[in-house]
Amino acid sequence: MMKIQKYLIYSLSLFLFACNDFLEEKPSKTTSLVPETTGHLESLLNDYSSFYLEENSTASFSSDDFGLYRELYEAKNSVYNISTVEFATWDMEYLPAASRDAFWTTEYKKIFTANMILDYLPEVKGDESTKALLRAEAHLIRAYSMWVLANTYCLPYSDINKQEPGLVLKLSTNFEESMKRASLEKTYDQIEKDLQEALKINVDLTMVNGKYKIWRASLPAVHAFAARYYLFMNNYNEALKYADLALKKHADLVDYNTEMRYSTQKRTVIINGQEVEIKYPHTFDNQNDMNDKLGWKEFYYFRMLNNSFWWYVPSKELLASYDHQYDLRYKYHFVLNYSYDMGVISPAYEWPGYVFFFKDRIPSGPTVAEMILIKAECQAREGDYTAAMNTVNLLRAKRMSNDAPRTVINLSAESPKEAISQILAERRREMPFTMRWFDIRRFNNNDYPDDDVILTKEFYPYTNSSIRGNEPLRTYRLEKQSRRFAQPILTTEIESSRGEIEQNKY
């Protein structure tokens, strides 16, 4: 937490000029130390690079979407580093010392920026309408970061878990503010309070140079986050209401038949004397050019899951969930022979990689596709399974090949139970890695047993520094009610708080 306090001082020394045109003017630094106008605060929020990345290793590696396989490890030991294996097997012993896990700190930096804006708003010069907009946006930033933190480091929300440890509720820039963890109930109460303040925003999702301004808050963005929030509270009426509100304002889907294509950048590798081509989607191109990413028209709010190891290894179960002939998500996002591009060539072992934007980033912020899936799931859970299937098929029409039979494109169900199963499978196919871990948590803590997920993986034993590849494989298992659904907090954060922050109990 001391790292976050130092970040506040750093933030006060950096103010970035707002970009009036879409990505035409690069941010630049000034020497301002204290914000004096709403323009200074605007510049902080226009610096999307400070907000959009979410390097959440739990989301990337801990669900059943991530494949942890002996065969890959034996082909090239460096495919899996020790940190990845620890997250993939739900470690509790070594992860608290994981120096690479910066997710807690980076999300609290975002919260600090939001708090700084809220603290300075009464003092800076500017009109009241601009201040109201900034205030609402700061509350959205704080609510969003608290939500992803709570769904990573705390137990899943349920009546049983309400009094379990929640988050450190940092609501100001005061260094003396308590760093004790509030209860999970108070944590979610605070997220909802911030959400209600964010709902006061009075601007729609706007266009800048033909692109949606997704890096700043809008009312549809808040509605979309509210739909996600209430879905994970198992409040299907509210989730459906907000998903509908978001879709009424913005419902543009990318048609994979006409708007997705392979990259023109040819990549080849020699395997056993033969040239093998590796075909990437066009979204793989331009690693450092943000235009494609900010131009993804399905976004309401710009956030990306980031994997600095550059390989989302798809599990066999995830791969099997797609129609390999007709599902264009499989065609474009699952890059065959990806293992070769990652150096698994001596001996050569073929395994695909899930690729969206370059090798490391997948959309994790609320999207139109997510709202359609939330609407469909809520309809099905409320018993309206016919409407639910009609809703989910709006998404399928843009993801499945036009050449597919109509019975393949359109899912069908004869009961609410069948509809829920179909929709949750589609949800997994549409949002692998980004939402799967969060979903498993809620599935295992709602009152519907048919969506429960028990996680198992088979891999070698390991220590805090190495994988014991010469020892027999062992089976790792995460039961439905396991307390390990809360990731351990880093020991460095606990020590920096002088022991105020309480570690999760396992």
C-alpha positions in Angstrom: 0.0 0.0 0.0 3.0 2.3 0.4 3.5 1.9 -3.3 0.1 3.4 -3.9 0.8 6.3 -1.6 4.0 7.0 -3.6 2.0 6.9 -6.8 -0.2 9.7 -5.5 2.8 12.0 -5.4 3.8 10.9 -8.8 0.3 11.5 -10.2 0.3 15.1 -8.9 3.4 15.8 -10.9 2.0 14.5 -14.3 -0.8 16.1 -16.2 -1.5 15.1 -19.7 -3.0 17.4 -22.3 -6.4 16.1 -23.4 -6.6 14.7 -27.0 -9.3 16.5 -28.8 -8.9 14.4 -31.8 -8.9 10.6 -31.9 -5.3 9.5 -31.3 -3.9 12.4 -33.3 -2.2 14.3 -30.5 0.3 12.4 -28.3 0.1 13.1 -24.5 2.9 15.4 -23.2 4.0 16.3 -19.7 3.8 19.6 -18.0 5.4 20.8 -14.8 2.2 21.3 -12.9 2.2 19.9 -9.4 -1.3 20.7 -8.2 -4.5 20.6 -10.3 -6.1 24.0 -10.6 -8.7 23.6 -13.2 -11.1 20.9 -14.4 -8.9 20.7 -17.5 -6.1 19.3 -15.4 -8.4 16.6 -14.1 -9.7 15.9 -17.6 -6.1 15.3 -18.7 -5.7 12.6 -16.1 -8.7 10.7 -17.4 -7.7 11.1 -21.1 -4.5 9.2 -20.3 -6.1 5.8 -21.0 -2.7 4.1 -20.8 -3.0 4.5 -17.0 -6.3 2.7 -16.8 -7.0 0.2 -19.6 -4.6 -2.7 -18.8 -5.5 -5.4 -16.3 -2.7 -7.9 -15.8 -4.7 -10.2 -13.7 -2.9 -13.5 -13.6 -5.7 -15.2 -11.8 -8.1 -14.5 -14.7 -5.4 -15.5 -17.3 -4.3 -18.8 -15.7 -6.6 -20.1 -13.0 -9.7 -21.1 -14.9 -10.4 -24.2 -16.9 -9.8 -22.2 -20.1 -6.1 -22.3 -19.5 -4.3 -25.5 -20.5 -1.6 -26.8 -18.2 -0.1 -29.9 -19.9 2.8 -32.2 -19.3 3.4 -32.6 -23.1 3.9 -28.9 -23.6 6.3 -28.7 -20.7 8.3 -31.6 -21.8 8.6 -30.2 -25.3 9.9 -26.9 -24.0 10.4 -26.4 -20.3 10.1 -22.6 -20.5 6.6 -22.7 -21.8 5.4 -22.5 -18.2 7.3 -20.4 -15.7 6.8 -21.1 -12.0 4.4 -18.1 -11.5 2.1 -19.4 -14.2 2.0 -22.9 -12.7 1.3 -21.4 -9.2 -1.7 -19.5 -10.6 -2.9 -22.5 -12.7 -2.8 -24.9 -9.7 -4.4 -22.4 -7.2 -1.3 -22.3 -5.0 -1.5 -20.8 -1.5 2.0 -21.4 -0.2 4.2 -19.6 -2.7 2.0 -17.0 -4.4 2.0 -14.5 -1.5 5.7 -13.9 -2.4 5.1 -13.6 -6.1 7.0 -10.4 -7.1 5.5 -10.4 -10.6 1.9 -10.0 -9.4 1.2 -6.3 -9.6 -2.6 -6.4 -10.1 -3.4 -5.3 -6.5 -1.1 -2.3 -6.8 -2.1 -1.2 -10.3 -5.9 -1.3 -9.6 -5.4 0.7 -6.4 -3.4 3.2 -8.4 -6.6 3.7 -10.5 -8.6 4.1 -7.3 -6.1 6.7 -6.1 -6.5 8.7 -9.3 -10.3 8.6 -8.9 -10.0 9.7 -5.2 -7.6 12.5 -6.2 -10.2 13.8 -8.7 -13.0 13.6 -6.1 -10.8 15.4 -3.5 -9.8 18.2 -5.8 -13.1 18.8 -7.6 -14.4 21.3 -5.0 -11.2 23.4 -5.3 -10.5 23.6 -9.0 -11.9 26.2 -11.4 -14.5 25.1 -13.9 -18.2 25.0 -14.7 -20.5 22.8 -12.6 -21.6 20.6 -15.4 -18.0 19.6 -16.1 -17.4 18.9 -12.5 -20.5 16.7 -12.3 -19.3 14.7 -15.3 -15.8 14.3 -13.7 -17.3 13.3 -10.4 -19.5 10.6 -11.9 -16.6 9.2 -14.0 -14.3 9.0 -10.9 -17.0 7.0 -9.1 -17.1 4.6 -12.1 -13.4 4.1 -12.1 -13.4 3.4 -8.4 -16.3 1.0 -8.6 -14.9 -0.9 -11.6 -11.4 -1.3 -9.9 -13.0 -2.4 -6.6 -15.1 -4.9 -8.5 -12.2 -6.6 -10.3 -10.2 -6.6 -7.0 -13.0 -8.1 -5.0 -13.5 -10.8 -7.6 -9.9 -11.7 -7.5 -8.7 -11.3 -3.8 -12.0 -11.9 -1.9 -14.3 -14.9 -1.6 -17.3 -14.9 -4.0 -20.2 -12.8 -2.8 -23.0 -14.8 -1.1 -25.0 -14.6 2.0 -22.6 -17.1 3.7 -19.6 -15.0 2.8 -20.9 -11.5 3.6 -18.8 -11.1 6.8 -15.6 -12.5 5.2 -12.8 -10.1 4.6 -13.4 -7.7 1.6 -11.2 -4.9 0.4 -9.3 -2.1 1.9 -11.8 0.7 1.1 -9.6 3.7 0.1 -12.0 6.5 -0.4 -9.7 9.5 -0.2 -6.0 10.5 -0.7 -5.5 10.7 3.0 -2.4 8.7 4.0 -3.9 8.2 7.4 -6.9 6.4 6.1 -7.3 2.9 7.5 -5.8 0.0 5.6 -7.9 -2.6 7.4 -10.1 -4.8 5.2 -13.8 -4.1 5.3 -16.2 -6.9 5.2 -17.3 -8.3 1.9 -20.8 -6.9 2.5 -19.4 -3.4 3.1 -17.2 -3.8 0.1 -20.1 -4.5 -2.2 -22.1 -1.8 -0.6 -19.4 0.7 -1.5 -19.2 -0.5 -5.0 -23.0 -0.1 -5.4 -22.8 3.4 -3.8 -20.1 4.4 -6.4 -22.2 2.8 -9.1 -25.2 4.9 -8.1 -23.1 8.0 -8.3 -21.7 7.0 -11.7 -25.3 6.6 -13.0 -25.7 10.4 -12.6 -23.5 10.8 -15.7 -25.4 12.6 -18.4 -23.4 11.9 -21.6 -24.0 9.2 -24.2 -21.3 7.2 -25.9 -19.9 9.7 -28.4 -17.9 9.5 -31.6 -14.5 11.1 -32.3 -13.3 10.9 -35.8 -15.6 8.0 -36.6 -14.5 6.0 -33.4 -16.5 5.6 -30.2 -14.9 7.4 -27.3 -14.6 4.3 -25.2 -11.7 5.4 -23.1 -13.9 7.9 -21.2 -17.1 7.2 -19.2 -20.6 7.5 -20.7 -24.0 6.5 -19.5 -24.1 3.4 -21.6 -20.8 2.4 -20.1 -22.2 2.8 -16.6 -25.3 0.8 -17.6 -23.1 -2.0 -19.0 -21.0 -2.2 -15.8 -24.2 -2.1 -13.7 -25.5 -5.1 -15.7 -22.3 -7.0 -14.9 -22.4 -6.0 -11.3 -26.0 -7.1 -10.7 -25.5 -10.3 -12.7 -22.8 -11.3 -10.2 -25.1 -10.4 -7.3 -27.6 -12.9 -8.9 -30.0 -10.0 -9.2 -31.3 -11.0 -12.7 -34.1 -8.3 -12.8 -31.6 -5.5 -12.3 -29.0 -7.0 -14.6 -31.5 -7.4 -17.4 -32.8 -3.9 -16.9 -29.3 -2.4 -17.3 -28.2 -4.6 -20.1 -31.3 -3.5 -22.0 -30.5 0.2 -21.3 -27.0 -0.3 -22.6 -28.1 -2.0 -25.7 -30.7 0.6 -26.5 -27.9 3.2 -26.7 -25.2 1.1 -28.3 -25.7 -2.3 -30.0 -23.1 -2.5 -32.7 -21.6 -5.9 -33.2 -18.6 -6.8 -35.3 -19.7 -9.2 -38.0 -17.0 -11.8 -38.2 -18.1 -12.7 -41.7 -17.3 -9.3 -43.2 -15.2 -7.5 -40.6 -12.7 -10.1 -39.5 -9.8 -11.3 -41.6 -6.4 -12.8 -41.4 -3.3 -10.6 -41.1 -1.4 -9.8 -44.2 1.8 -10.2 -42.3 3.0 -13.7 -43.3 4.8 -15.6 -40.5 6.5 -18.9 -41.2 8.7 -21.4 -39.4 10.6 -24.4 -40.6 9.5 -27.7 -38.9 11.2 -30.9 -39.9 12.4 -29.3 -43.1 9.0 -28.1 -44.0 7.8 -24.4 -44.1 4.7 -24.0 -41.8 2.6 -20.9 -42.0 1.2 -19.3 -38.9 -2.0 -17.4 -39.6 -2.9 -14.6 -37.2 -6.1 -12.4 -37.2 -5.6 -8.9 -38.4 -6.2 -7.7 -34.8 -2.8 -9.2 -34.1 -1.1 -6.4 -36.1 0.2 -3.2 -34.8 1.3 -4.1 -31.2 1.9 -0.5 -30.2 -0.7 1.3 -32.4 -3.8 1.8 -30.3 -6.2 2.6 -33.2 -7.4 -1.0 -33.8 -7.9 -1.5 -30.1 -9.7 1.8 -29.4 -11.7 1.2 -32.6 -13.2 -2.1 -31.6 -16.8 -0.9 -31.9 -18.3 -3.4 -29.4 -16.7 -1.7 -26.4 -18.7 0.4 -24.0 -15.6 0.9 -21.7 -12.0 0.3 -22.7 -10.4 -2.3 -20.5 -8.1 -5.2 -21.6 -6.9 -8.3 -19.8 -3.1 -8.4 -20.3 -0.8 -11.4 -20.2 2.8 -10.4 -20.3 3.9 -14.0 -21.0 2.3 -13.8 -24.4 0.5 -17.1 -24.5 -3.1 -17.8 -23.5 -2.8 -21.6 -23.7 -6.3 -22.9 -24.5 -7.4 -26.0 -22.7 -8.7 -29.1 -24.5 -12.1 -28.4 -23.0 -12.2 -24.8 -24.3 -11.0 -25.9 -27.8 -13.7 -28.6 -27.9 -16.5 -26.2 -27.1 -16.3 -24.5 -30.5 -17.6 -25.7 -33.8 -14.3 -25.9 -35.7 -16.0 -25.8 -39.1 -18.4 -22.8 -38.7 -17.5 -20.8 -35.6 -15.5 -17.8 -36.9 -14.2 -17.1 -33.4 -12.3 -20.4 -33.6 -11.1 -19.6 -37.1 -9.6 -16.2 -36.2 -8.8 -16.3 -32.5 -7.3 -19.7 -32.1 -4.0 -19.5 -34.0 -2.9 -23.0 -35.0 0.8 -23.8 -34.8 1.2 -21.0 -32.3 3.6 -23.1 -30.2 6.0 -23.0 -33.1 6.1 -19.2 -33.0 6.8 -19.5 -29.3 9.8 -21.7 -29.9 8.5 -25.1 -29.3 10.3 -26.6 -32.2 13.0 -28.9 -30.8 11.2 -31.2 -30.5 8.3 -29.7 -32.5 5.0 -29.8 -30.6 1.9 -28.2 -32.0 -0.5 -26.3 -29.8 -2.7 -23.3 -30.6 -2.8 -20.0 -28.8 -5.8 -17.7 -28.2 -5.0 -14.4 -29.8 -7.1 -11.2 -29.9 -5.0 -8.0 -29.9 -1.4 -8.9 -30.4 -0.3 -11.8 -28.2 -1.1 -10.3 -24.8 -4.4 -8.4 -24.8 -8.1 -9.5 -24.8 -11.1 -7.2 -24.3 -12.3 -7.4 -20.7 -14.3 -4.2 -20.4 -18.1 -4.3 -20.9 -19.0 -4.9 -24.6 -22.1 -5.3 -26.7 -21.6 -9.0 -26.9 -21.4 -9.3 -23.1 -24.7 -7.3 -22.7 -26.5 -9.7 -25.2 -25.2 -12.6 -23.2 -26.3 -11.1 -19.9 -29.7 -10.3 -21.3 -30.1 -13.9 -22.6 -28.9 -15.5 -19.4 -31.2 -13.4 -17.2 -34.2 -14.2 -19.5 -33.4 -17.9 -19.2 -32.9 -17.8 -15.5 -36.2 -16.0 -15.1 -37.9 -18.7 -17.2 -38.4 -16.9 -20.5 -36.2 -19.4 -22.4 -37.7 -18.8 -25.9 -36.9 -15.1 -25.7 -33.5 -16.0 -24.3 -32.6 -18.1 -27.3 -33.7 -15.4 -29.7 -31.5 -12.9 -27.8 -28.3 -15.1 -27.8 -28.8 -15.9 -31.5 -28.4 -12.2 -32.3 -24.8 -12.7 -31.3 -24.5 -16.0 -33.0 -25.5 -14.5 -36.3 -22.4 -12.3 -36.2 -20.0 -15.0 -35.1 -20.9 -18.0 -37.1 -20.2 -18.5 -40.8 -22.9 -17.4 -43.2 -22.3 -20.8 -44.9 -23.4 -22.7 -41.8 -26.9 -24.3 -41.8 -29.4 -22.3 -39.9 -29.7 -25.1 -37.3 -26.0 -24.6 -36.6 -26.1 -20.8 -36.4 -29.2 -20.7 -34.2 -29.2 -22.3 -30.8 -32.4 -23.8 -29.5 -33.8 -25.1 -26.2 -36.9 -26.8 -24.9 -36.6 -25.7 -21.3 -35.1 -23.0 -19.1 -32.5 -25.5 -17.9 -31.4 -26.3 -21.5 -31.4 -22.6 -22.4 -29.2 -21.7 -19.4 -26.7 -24.5 -20.4 -26.6 -23.3 -24.0 -26.2 -19.7 -23.1 -23.4 -20.3 -20.5 -21.5 -22.4 -23.1 -21.9 -19.5 -25.6 -20.7 -17.1 -22.9 -17.6 -19.1 -22.4 -16.9 -19.2 -26.1 -17.3 -15.5 -26.5 -15.3 -14.4 -23.4 -12.6 -17.0 -22.7 -10.1 -16.2 -20.0 -11.5 -12.7 -19.3 -14.7 -13.7 -17.5 -14.4 -17.5 -17.0 -12.8 -17.4 -13.5 -15.2 -14.8 -12.3 -18.1 -16.9 -13.7 -17.0 -20.1 -12.0 -17.0 -18.2 -8.7 -20.6 -17.1 -9.1 -21.8 -20.4 -10.6 -20.5 -22.1 -7.5 -22.2 -19.7 -5.1 -25.6 -19.2 -6.6 -28.7 -21.3 -5.8 -28.6 -23.2 -9.2 -26.6 -26.4 -8.8 -26.6 -27.3 -12.5 -24.0 -24.6 -13.4 -21.4 -25.7 -10.7 -17.8 -26.2 -11.9 -15.2 -28.3 -10.1 -11.7 -27.5 -11.4 -9.0 -30.2 -11.8 -5.5 -30.1 -13.5 -2.8 -32.7 -13.7 0.8 -31.5 -13.6 4.2 -31.9 -11.9 4.9 -30.9 -8.3 6.9 -27.7 -7.9 8.7 -25.5 -5.3 8.8 -21.7 -5.1 11.6 -21.7 -7.7 11.3 -24.8 -10.0 9.0 -27.3 -11.5 9.9 -30.9 -10.5 9.6 -32.5 -13.9 11.3 -35.7 -12.9 8.7 -36.5 -10.3 5.3 -38.2 -10.8 2.4 -36.1 -11.9 -0.1 -35.0 -9.3 -3.7 -34.0 -9.5 -4.7 -30.5 -8.4 -8.3 -29.9 -7.5 -10.4 -26.9 -6.5 -13.6 -27.8 -4.9 -16.8 -25.8 -5.2 -16.6 -24.2 -1.7 -12.8 -23.8 -1.6 -11.5 -20.7 0.1 -8.8 -20.6 -2.6 -11.3 -18.8 -4.9 -9.8 -15.8 -3.2 -6.2 -15.2 -4.4 -3.6 -14.6 -1.7 -2.6 -11.0 -1.2 1.1 -10.3 -1.6 3.2 -10.4 1.5 4.9 -7.1 0.5 1.5 -5.3 0.6 0.8 -6.8 4.1 4.2 -5.7 5.3 3.8 -2.2 3.8 0.6 -1.8 5.7 2.4 -2.7 9.0 0.2 -5.7 9.3 -3.1 -3.8 9.0 -4.1 -5.8 5.8 -5.2 -9.2 6.8 -4.2 -12.2 4.6 -6.9 -14.5 3.3 -7.4 -17.6 5.5 -7.2 -21.0 3.9 
